[in-house]
């Protein structure tokens, strides 16, 4: 009997705009590698010593995945995805209605030994795919985020004028003094709230225009992280048009990751991301990516999907997969500066059709790293979670002047400043600006089987469309259409790259 599990969390890139579940340490703590998975001795003992009534959990999603393989998950339970062979699915189906565990374990079976059946049933219980009617649920639950995410708006200057940008460009920069005070404020809140680490995002504008300042902030943050025994994870968010070799060498030496915005090949990228005078930036970005790869610094590729680049997504996906570049898709969100640009907004049907074509390309070039949180906008199938992003929970957006907001797209809506004793608490307490409500508080989401993976979508997008934060996403139909296909891709990836558990 063979079972494949998505427990080895080698995820795709985090969405750098959102301080959400992708940035948490809870999934790693909750999901050990499959090879190290230990079946609970307590569950094994219960199955052999007690009379337990067991049935399949509800809701349950089952779909074929490869030849004589089946994908099974309970999307509102622990969110664990498994692939079962014919022997395992046959055993699992015996619990479609409540049945005594002993009846299944002791039944005559020429294929699966009794010991194997006991281990498999205990594993299914542990993963939340089966439930005991006589004992508490043993499935893994997700804790609060343990990383404090901070967006540092290094500069308001930029050498590009992207069609969907949510900032009005100026020549203002974050001073060295403001930067150091910002780092100190971040660490104060992290320590007060018992965080395990800090996730810094150097952003703008174009943060690489102030590279020396980025390095200074990294060095100061590294010093404080070592002093307080906290994990430090940082990333440079860049348009990729002017990273010099010296900058690349510095980034590699300091172990600062790089995310490059690239929206397509040639004209598809240039239609969204051009220089100030209108020239396309694609050729410059590709040269930067080539230099990064030559220096063994693999960038994460951030792709913003709009109506303008939909026709080029299939070819572009093949391009990044062939080069083994980690990537993520984010859907365009209208803002006050892009609202008058009518050809950015897409129709749901068109996106669904295009993304299904993209998924067929991914299936032909399955990456080794997980696809959980990278290919359907903000949805994340790696674990059960309740909030789309870290807004109001574990996210600080610090402007160049030291003001602190909840979301980069509302950076002008300051809630507090770097001089506050605990900026994160002020963010948590604010009820005036953007509200990152839990999905169970959103109308239209409470009964959806996919709610703990899509979590109702971006709250700001929902508010712009409905005037409310407690509503489902305007992209709801897209999520519902694409999540089953995403599950299938992850299942196929598990079959190709992961070693199964063999129970006999």
Secondary structure as UniProt FT lines:
FT   STRAND          2..5
FT   TURN            16..17
FT   HELIX           21..23
FT   HELIX           26..30
FT   HELIX           34..36
FT   HELIX           41..49
FT   STRAND          53..56
FT   STRAND          61..64
FT   TURN            67..68
FT   STRAND          69..73
FT   TURN            75..78
FT   STRAND          81..85
FT   HELIX           86..93
FT   TURN            94..95
FT   STRAND          99..100
FT   HELIX           101..105
FT   HELIX           114..126
FT   TURN            127..128
FT   STRAND          130..132
FT   STRAND          147..153
FT   TURN            163..164
FT   HELIX           176..192
FT   TURN            193..194
FT   STRAND          197..203
FT   HELIX           207..210
FT   HELIX           211..228
FT   STRAND          231..238
FT   HELIX           245..254
FT   STRAND          257..261
FT   HELIX           267..270
FT   TURN            271..272
FT   STRAND          274..275
FT   TURN            276..277
FT   HELIX           282..294
FT   TURN            295..296
FT   STRAND          300..305
FT   TURN            307..309
FT   HELIX           310..312
FT   HELIX           313..322
FT   TURN            323..324
FT   STRAND          327..331
FT   TURN            336..340
FT   TURN            342..343
FT   HELIX           348..364
FT   TURN            372..374
FT   TURN            377..378
FT   TURN            391..394
FT   STRAND          395..398
FT   TURN            400..401
FT   STRAND          403..405
FT   HELIX           408..410
FT   TURN            411..412
FT   STRAND          416..417
FT   TURN            418..419
FT   TURN            421..422
FT   HELIX           423..429
FT   HELIX           439..441
FT   TURN            444..447
FT   TURN            449..450
FT   HELIX           451..454
FT   TURN            455..456
FT   HELIX           459..466
FT   TURN            474..475
FT   HELIX           476..497
FT   STRAND          501..502
//
